[in-house]
Amino acid sequence: MSGFGMRRTFAWLLWLAAATAGGPPAAGAEAVVGEPAPDFALADSTGAARSLGEFKGWFVVLEWFNPECPFVRKHYDSGNMQRLQAAATGREVVWLTLDSSAPGKQGYLTAEEANAVIRELGARQTALLLDPDGTVGRRYGAKATPHLFLISPEGRLLYAGAIDDRPSVDPDDIPEATNYLQQALDEALAGKPVSVPQTKPYGCSVKY
């Protein structure tokens, strides 16, 4: 994905200008499927400034993450999440993992710890973004880890909800599960409407 660096810097400046001029989104508003996905700007685990606007023109997956949550570990320890990430990014989909755990709460990561977790898990996301004050998580209404969102190249929210239809911590459930995110990605990449645009997320509560 060449050109991300220049686009990232430009998008960051645009976001700052918009934030200064117009102020933040209204408190309590959450992302709505079918509507424009809220823009945001966060530092990733390397310290780089990232924003949703940086990836305009690409499909984007947002994955809420807590490395200590057993529901998250189900999908990472089995390799399921890494396979999804690799398959998505291999199709030129941007995958952003977000950690919205507050300092002192389960799952909170410093940048150094986040990079260590990425190495430990062999994660294949585009970037891991740190949201310790929970601003972006609350803006999207992220309620669980994992909680997944799919955004169109035009910036509309196409899917929000669970990774699949098996709300358990048993990795043996994965092969028989209907993977809602994969289904939404396949349909969207084929130019089709997402047949199941919203599901109830399951997992650990986000530790705001």
Secondary structure, DSSP 8 states (H G I E B T S, - for coil): -TTHHHHHHHHHHHHHHHHHHH-S--TT----TTSB----EEEETTS-EEESGGGTTS-EEEEE--TT-HHHHHHHHTSHHHHHHHHHHHTT-EEEEEE---TTSTT---HHHHHHHHHHHT---SEEEE-TT-HHHHHHT--EESEEEEE-TTSBEEEEE-SBS--SS-GGGGGGS-BHHHHHHHHHHTT---SS-B----SEE---
